[in-house]
Amino acid sequence: MTNRGTIAILTGGGDVPGLNPAIRAVTIRARRDGYRVLGIRRGWRGLVDLVPEDGADNSASVVELSEVAVNRAGRTGGTFLHSSRTRPSHLPRAFVPDHLSDRYTDEVNDITPAVLENLEYLGVDTLIPIGGDDTLSYGHRLHREGVRVIAIPKTMDNDVPGTDYCIGFSTCVTRTIELTHRLRTSAGSHERILVIEVFGRYAGFTALLPTLAGAADRCVIPEHPFDPDRLVRLLVKDRSANPSRYSVVLVSEGATLAGDAEMSFEGEEADQFGHKKLGGIGDRVSDLIKSISPKYNHGRRINTVNQRLGYLVRSGEPDALDSIAPMAFGNIAFDLVREGKSGLLVAVRNGVYRSVPIDEIHGTSKVVDLEESYDVDELRPRYDFHEKPLLVMGFGG
């Protein structure tokens, strides 16, 4: 095998189904074409902890990838390279590895110079980060520092700017529909209102599309602060019209009540990207339904079935689209490497695979267009499909 260069791949942020197929696609094409392929373990953490000295044990930070390894992993969900939410440009002192502790002593450190040294030590010619806008924002930083970067978008929320589709979104929607339909039996048996909290910090696609597909009667999304009285009135109406005497609402984790100053959080601790862990809006909606429902149900309270789907929608194997799209993304990424290009994001635009400048991840936020896609009075999707992309949303351009 001739060594035409070294490609490094990493996965950062939350795990989703489809990451391993993308790693597999890049690795097989690259290995067969004479490239050396390295897997960086635990996202950006692997490039933080690596010790650039001969004889150092860096097995926890980097692994050389083979066809055998990626073929086996490519059939599974998650990421066999592991992941983290490490941000090398804002690394707390507690996370600075021992071999860098004398060099970086501030409470928060930008250790990008050490990351650049580690990439050079590994002989990396092109870096392929796979992640959401947090992971890719640091990839963009390395691009500005002169590193050759080809990025692949991943996030269940499907909110990375510049692309219509992100790895993990289809499986998230598929699982949400499946699990919501399963939970209907309990809601119907007890004549309750089913409240399901789903992912979606800033964008409501993961609540909107399952609702559009018939999984729920109503949905509340981050783009539109909702009036709880209106929501409860609509859900009681839906329940009354249902022969089984139940109704369903999907609640994005980033949704807010009208007048709220911020989202609902599990605690005050934030990750290195400044994000506090979301959670609790489903509980609040459930409590509000119990307290407000007598107003619209002849004085009688309606109880709820309240469920947070959480990791159930991001675990397990990918669905069909999240097996195919990552394969296409990985092959396009390698084609761009072989053509000597860099500073690009692999993307889908208007239903067509292509690449766009990585700068676009810092462009216009990708959120639900309320005027086109969401009825703010009825708290449900607009059913307008004419000339829309396959998944009823597009970044445009």
N, C-alpha and C positions, 0 to 999 in steps of 0.2 A: 504494500500500500504506500503510495506517495503521500507525503504530508503537504497538502495544498494550503494548509492554514489551520488555525484552531478556533473553533466556535464554542462559546460558553452559553449555557441555558440556565435560567433560574425562574422560580415561581415564588411570588410574594403575595401577602395578604391572605384573605380567606380562601379555603380550599373550595373547589367546585368540580363536578364531573366534567371531563373533557381536557383537563390539563395533561394527563399522561398520554392521550392520543396525539396531542400537539408536540410533546417532547419526542414521542416515537417518530412522527413524520419528519421532523428536522433531522433526527439522528440517523435514520435509515438512509435518507437521501445523501446526507453529508458523508457518512462513512463509506458508502458505495462510490462516492466521487473523490475519495482520497483525503477527506478532512478528518482531523482529530476533534472529538466532541467531548466537552467537559460538562458535567452537571454540577452546578453550584448548590450546595445544600442549604436549606433554611433561608431561602431568599437572600436579601442583602446581608443577612447575618453571616453567611458563609464568607463573604468578601471582607467582613469586618474582623472575624476571628482568625482568618488564615495567617499563618506565620511564614513570611517569605524567606525561609532559610532551608538549605539542603539538610535533609535528615529530620526535619520537623514532622510530626505526625499531624497531617492535615486531613485525615480521612473523614473527620466530622464536618469538614468544610467543602470538600470537592471530591468528585468521583469521575473517572473516565467512563463514558457510556459506550455500550456495545449494542449490536442488533439484538442479541439474545436477551439482554436485560430490558430493553425498551419494548420488545415484542411481548414479553410476559406482563409488564406493567401496563402496556397500552390498552389492555382489556379491562382495566380497573378504574375506579373513581379516585378522587383525591389527587394527591401528588406524591409520588414515591421519592421525590427530592426533598420533601418537607417544605415548610413555609414559615414565615414570621412576619411581624409588622415592624421590622427594624428600619430605621431611617438614618442612614449614615451622616446626613447633613445636620441632624439634630439628635445626636446620641447622648443620652444621659450618662453622667460619669459612672454610675453603677454598672453600665453595660459596656464600658470600655475594657477590652481584654487586657490581661496582665502585661503583655509585651508592648502595649501602647500606653500604659498608665502614666509613665513619666513624661510622655509627649503631649498627652491631652488631659488637662487637669481642671478644666472648667466644669461647672455644673451641667452644662449642655455644650457638646462639642461637634464641630464639623470635621469629620475625619476623612473627607473625600480624598485628600492627598494620599492617605494610607491605602484607600481602595484602589486608587490609580496605580500605586506601586504594586499592589497584589495582582492586578490584571496584567501588568507588564511582567511580573515574575512568572505567572502562569503561561505567558505567551499568547494571550487571547487576542485574536485579530478582530473578531466581531462578537458582541454580546447580544443575546436575545432574552430580554426580560419578558415574562408573561405575567400580567397582573392588571389590577384596576388603576384608577387615576393616581392613587397614592404611590404604588409601586412604579408606575410608568413616569411619574413626575421626577423621581430620582434618576430613572433612565434618561430622561430628557436633560437632567443636570449633567450626567456623564457625557451625553452627546455634545453639550456645549463645551465640555472640557476636552473634547477631541477624540473621545472613544467612539468607535464605530458601533452603532446601536440600531437594531431592527426590533421593534416592539410588537407584541401580540396582546390584544385586549382580552381581559377576563374579568367578569363580575356578574353575579346573579342579578344585580339591579339593572344591568344593561345600560349603564349611564356614562360610559366612557365617551367623551366627545370625539367626533371624527369618524365614527363607525355606526352603522345601523345595528350591528350584532356583536355581542361579546360572549366568549365561551362561558357556559354554565347557565345562561338565561333560559334556554329551551327546557332543560331538565328541571329547573326551578318551577317553571310554569306547569310542566307536565305533572310533577309531583304535587304541586298545590291543588290542581284540579282533582287528581286522584284522591288525595287525603281529605279534601273538602267533601267530596262525594261520600267517602266512607263515614265521615262524621255526621252526615245527614241522618243516618239511622237513629243515632242517639237523640239528636235534636227533635226529630219527628216523633220518636217514641214518647218523649216527655213534653211535647208541645212547647218547645222553648225556642229562643232566638240563638242561633249559632254565631259566635264571634270568633274569628280566626285572625290572629296577628301574623303577618307575613313580612319578609324582608323588604327593604326599600327605604333608605335613609333620606335621600333627597328627591328620588324619582319614584313614581308610583306604578311603573310598568308591571311589576310582579303582582300587584293587586288588580290592576286594570284588565290585563289580558285574560286571567282566569274568570273574572266576572263577565267579560265579553263572551267567553266561551260557555257561559251558563253555570259556572260553579257557585255563583253567589247572586243575590238580588241587588245588593248595593256594595259599594266600596268607598273607602275614604283614603285619600292619598296626600303626600306631603305638599303637593303644589297648591292645594286649596284648603285652608283652615275651615273646619266644618262646624256647623251649629248642631250641638247634640240633640236639641229639641226636635229639629227637622229630621235628623237621622232616625230617632226613635219613632217619630210619627210615621215615617215611611216604612220602617221595619214592622211596626204593628199592622200597618195596612197590608204589607206583603204576607204576613202571617195569617191574617184574617182571610185573605184570598186563596190561601193554600189549603187544599182538602186535608193535608196531613198536619196542618196547624203549626208550622214552623217557618222561619225565614233565616237568611244567611247574609252576613256582612263580612267582607275582607278588609282588614285594617292594616295599612302600611305602618311599619315600625316608626317611621318618621312623620306620621300624620300628627296634626295638632288641632286642638279645639280652638274655635274662634276666640281671640282675646288672649290665648296663651303666649307667653314670651319665648318659650323654647320647647323642644321636644321632650318626651318622657325618657328618663335615663334610669338604669339599674343602680348607678352609683356615680360618684364624682371623679373617679380615676379615669384618666385619659391615656390613650396610647401615644406613641412617638409622633403620630401625625395629628395629634390634637383631638382625636375622636373619643368621646365617652361612649360606653357601651349602651346602646339603645335597648329599651324594653319597658313594658308597663302600660303602653297606650291601650292594648287590648283589655287589660284589667280595668282601666278607667272607663272604657266604653261599656264593658259588661256591667259595671256598677251603675253607670248612668242609665242604662236600659232598665235595670231593676227599679231605680228611683223615679224615672220619668214615665215608664209605661202605663201606670195606672191612669194617667191623664188621658190616654188614648184608648184604654181598654176597660172602660166602664168601671174604673176604680180598682181594678184587680191587677196586681203585679205580675209581670211575665219574667220568669227566670231564664237563665242563659246556660248554654254550654260554651265555655271559654277555653280556647286552646291556642297556644303559640307553637307554630310549626317548627321554627328554628332550624336546627341542623338536620332535621328529617328531609328537607328539600335539597340539601347540598351534599348528602351522603350517598354512598352506593355508586353503581355504574352509570355512565352517561346514557341519555336516550339517543335516538337515531341521529337527530340534528347535531347533538353535542358529541357524536362520534365522527360525523362527516365534516362539519365546519372546522374543528381543530386540525383535522388532517389537511384540509385545504389551506388553512392559515399557516401551518408548519411548512408545507411545500412552497407556498409563496415566499415565506421568510427565507428559506434556503435559496430560492431562485434569486432573491435580491442580494443575498450574500455573494453568491457566485458571480453576479453581475457587477460586484464591487460597489454596491450602493449602501448608503447608511442614512441615519437620521429619519427613518420612515416608520410608520405604523401600518401594519397589515390591517385591512378593513373590508367591510361590506358597505357599499354605497348604492342606494337605489336598487338593491338586489344583486349587485355585481361585485365579485371579489376584485380588490385592487389594493393599492397602497397610497397613503397620504403622508404629508410631512408630520413628523412626530410633534411639531409645535402645536398641532391642532388639539392635543389633549388639554391645552390651556386655553382653548377657544370658548365658544358659546356653550353654556351648560346644556346638557342633554336631559331634558325633563319632559313630562307629558304636556302637550299643547292643549290647554284647557278649551280653547275655542273650537279646535278641531276634534278632540278626542274624548272630552269629559263634560257631562252635563252637571253643572254645579248646583242646579236646583233639584235634580232627581238623584244626585250622588251615584251616578252610574255611567258607563261608557256611552258615547254617541256611536250609533251603528251606521257609520258612513264608510263604505269600503271602496268606493269607486276610485280607481287609479292610485290606491294606497299600496305600499309594499306588502309582502306576504305576511309579515307579522304586524301589520297595521300601523307601523311607525317607521320613520326614516329620519336620518340626520340631514338628508338633502345634499345638494351640491353635486 
